Amino acid sequence: MFLKFLFGLYTTANVGQTVIQFEEHEKRAWSVDFSRTDPRLLVSASDDTTAKLWSSNQEHSTMTIRSKANICCAKFNPESAHHIAFGSADHHIHYYDLRRPREPLFVLKGHRKAVSYVKFLNREEVVSAYVLPHPIRIIIIKKKLLLLSK
């Protein structure tokens, strides 16, 4: 028997009332992030090596990105509902365009352990960290994005 891991959306109008539950991950989901540019969209990251894209008005995920290692965290680019970054147990940050999800746009390397935290400072800079007290890195992705847009 497979145990499905779930997470839910809750309303603040009626405290504790579940609006919708999402139940597809085969292992623990570590993070959930909403898109700032399209608040209906959210992305989840899981130990089952998947990042799943969800819409708050649909019961099932709309997209699954598979990785070779556990995905520890996932975040939307704050200025795009089409771009996500996720930190992985493979020690890298993977940056995807959701319109072409077969391959990452690029992979940012440099950590020596699993990337447990990713956050965009703005559309061009991402902060990442692995288990503290190890260093926090600020990675500028502007050059890579400019090269990709040509």
N, C-alpha and C positions, 0 to 999 in steps of 0.2 A: 504494500500500500504506500502510495506517495503522499507525503504530507505537503500540502500547498501552503506557502507563506502568504499572508495577506496584509494589506494596509488599507486604510480607509480615509475618506474625506468626511469631515465633521462640520456641522453648522454651529456658529456661535449664537444664533437666535435661540435655539433650544439646546442648551448645553448638554453635550454628550450624545446628541442624536446623530447617527450615521447617515450621511447623504448617499454614499456609494462605497462599496468595498471592491478592491481589486485583488484577484486571487489567481496568479499564474506562476509566480516564482517558485522554483523547486527547493530553494534554500533561502536563508535569511536575506531580507532586503535591508541594505545598510543606509541608503539615503533616497530621498525624494526631493525633487526640485520643480517648481513651477516656472514656466516661461513668463517673463515680464511683458513681452510683446504680444503674447497670445495666452492669456491666463487660463484658457481651457486645457492647455497642454501641460503635461508633467512627464518627467523622466525618473525612472527608478534604477537603482544599482544593486546588484545582488551577488552573493557567493556562488550562485549557479552559473556564473560567468556570462551573465546577460545584463544589458541595459535595455529597458523596455520603455517605449513611448506610449503614453496613455492620453486619452481625451476624457475630460470630466463628463462628457455626455454620451460615452460609450462604455459598455460593460467589460469589454476585452481590450487588450493592448492593440495598438494600431501598427506597431513595429517592434521587432526584436533585433538587437545588435548582439552578436555572439563574439566573445573574446576567448583567448586561450587560457586566461587566468581569471581569478575572482575579480569582480569589479567592486571597488570599495566606496566610490562616491561618484556622483554625476551632477553636472551643472549645465544649465543653459547659458549661452552667451547672452548678456543682459540686453543686447540690441538686436537679437535675432532669434526667431522661433525655429530657425533651420539649422542652428549650430549648437552642438554640445561638446563638452569635454568630460572625460571620465578618467579617474585615477584607478590604477590596477595593481594587483599583486605581482605583475610582471615588472614592476619598478618604473613604469612609464605613464605618461599622460597621453591619451588618444583623443584627437580632435576630429569630429565628424560633421559633415554636411548631411543632414537628414534627407535631403532630396536625392542623394547618391550614397546610400548607407553601406554599400558592399565593402568599401575600403575606407580607412581613415584618410582625411585630407593630409594629416601628418601625425607623427608620433614624436613626442618630446621626451628625450631620454636624459638621464643624469642622476636620478635618485639611486640610492644603494639598497633601498628596502621598498616594500609595498607603499604606493602613494595612497594615503588614507584621507587626504583632504585636498579639494580643488575649489577655488573660488575666483571669479572674475573680479578684478578691480574696476575694469572698464572693458570696452570691446576689444582692446588690444593687449591687455595685461592679465595674466592669471597667476594667482598665488597657489602654491602647492606645498604640501608637507607630508612627511611620514612620521611614524611614531616619535613624539617628542621625547627627549630634548634635542633631537637631531635638527639640522638646519631647516629653516623655511626658505623656499626659493621663490623669487619673483621672476617670472618668465615673460619676456616681451614676445608676443606672437605677431606683431605688426608686420615685420619683414616677411614672414611666411605668408600672411594673408595677402599682402600686396603682390607677392610673386604668384599666388594662386589666382588672383583676380585678373591677371593679364592674359 
